[in-house]
Amino acid sequence: MKTTKKLLAMALAAAMVVTAFAGCSGNNDTSSADSTSSASSEASTSSDASTSDESSATEDDGTIHPMRIVQPGTLCPDYETGMAAVNEKLKEDGVNIEVSVTRIPWDAYAEKLNLMLTTGEEFELLHVMQDVKNLSAIAGMGAISSIHDSIQNYPDLYNKFSETEWLGTLYKGEEYAVPCYWRSFDNTMSYMDYRSDIAEKVGYDEFPDTTEGIIDLMKKSQDEILNETGMKAYSWFHQVQDTAHWLHRSYDTYPFYVENSLGICLIRQDGTVDSFYESEEFKKDANTYYEMYQAGLIDPDILNRDHQKQYDDANYGAMLPSQTFDPYTGVTMQKNGVEGAEVKWVEAFGDDVPDMIYTYVQNLNAISSTSEDPESGLKFLNWLYASEENHDLFHYGIEGTHYTKTGDHRIEQVKGDDGNPLYSMDTWMTGYLPYMAYATDTPDEQVDYMTYKSDNYVISPAAGFIFDSSNVTSELTNLQTEIISSIYPIKVGMVSYEDNIDAAIEKLKAAGLDKYLEEYRTQFKAYLDANPNVLEIAKGTTEG
């Protein structure tokens, strides 16, 4: 993330306060060897020198401790071979842990994760996705442990990340996780992806810069894609709980940020926290999506459709302009027989509109409070990020068996009969951008997308804030139920805003909306009072 002297000053000042709420995760690990950058981040301050556990951590008695990781998804076919090589390398390096990974399928992830956390199942490392179950919620359950004291034993690991990235790991003033720096987030709130080859066919050499133009492009693209593939394409949120951030860039009240989990709070650049679902901005969102839904641009079963299905359809050519996917999707389309397919990303409504940087860190890895040896997770991450060799072995497997190097940060992975890599561990959960590798056929557009550094941006005052929901747990549970049942149909355009919003807001208030907002505002004000530089940083665009 691009920083300024003011931003760094704020980061240092915020060391002992309630912290960072941010979050989004991806589950579409784009080019199997999915992400690389030959350029180091400005946020990274350490070298790539390999460092053994013995030089940075407390001594142990030589006992091999289990290091069990819990992540979403499914394991690759040759997981056992690859992980055996990882554990052999750990042994050679004198790191006394044995790594194993448990994957929870996406369609059962939330339910099974909650069960694991509430029953106290033993494991060491948990991947935290802020928009699925955020750090404060998990820490508030007592399910993860503070690493504030133990991280001091791993200076090399600590120095892999910037002060601002560490701000995103704090809960009640202490670090509770290690950041995952797998991509730049300067454009996360700003971009849209679209099939540029289809756009040109229907008369759009440039991506339109008005809402009306974008909807017209969607309609014409849908007809062309149906003719081409026999499939009906739709426009998607990345996940249903996400907000239509692309639309917000066209509003007179922009810049502002809507927290990206339940979408309850709208945070303006002056530090004001508004009720998003009672705002004019939500009304505009809902009316636009109602128009899109009525035009058939939104899947009629959007609230029930399997999350993975939208990616499966896109990989065979059926995608409309959306704030999801990425340029590598075009490569996948071509592999699947869609000739000439090309996906580009653009900043919605033009480069003159500033990008919104809303988070210091989006994905994290936390130590489970059930672990008999809590430091084993830190030992693993310290080893993983100590060198590109370790990073590649864990994520891409054995060179010559699972992949071959084809250039600087470019690899070719060995695929199975299903076309997927025989061995691959998703870098969006544990990757480190300066080390990461792209598949040989990854277009430069994808590299730009992953490593983009904005020269026209604002930083949300909420970028370094994590809301602690422990005082409003029952309200949050009730609100989640009501938002899904009453707000989501309005949000995605299934029903009209005018006919349904009053009843929906009444239900939200009965569920505890006002109490939740009051608690959020109280905590956010305390954060701003303790960090006076935050609002100064949020006042306007930065210089490039």
Secondary structure, DSSP 4 states (H G I P E B T S, - for coil): ----HHHHHHHHHTTTSS------------SSS----SSPPTT--S------HHHHS----SPPEEEEEEEES---TTHHHHHHHHHHHHHHTT--EEEEEEEE-GGGHHHHHHHHHHHT---SEEEEETTTS-HHHHHHTT-B---TTGGGG-HHHHTTS-HHHHHTTEETTEE-SEEE--S--TTTTTEEEEEHHHHHHTT-SS--SSHHHHHHHHHHHHHHHHHHHS-------SSTTS--HHHHTTSTT-SEEE-SSS--EEEETTS-EEEGGGSHHHHHHHHHHHHHHHTT-S-TTTTTS-HHHHHHHHTTT---SBSS--THHHHHHHHTT-TT--EEEEETT-TTSPEEE--S-SEEEEEBTT-SSTHHHHHHHHHHTT-HHHHHHHHH-SBTTTEEEEETTEEEE-B-TTSSBSS---HHHH--TTT--EETT--HHHHHHHH---SSEEE-TTTT----GGGGHHHHHHHHHHIIIIIHHHHTTSS-HHHHHHHHHHHHHHHTHHHHHHHHHHHHHHHHHH-THHHHHTTSPPP-
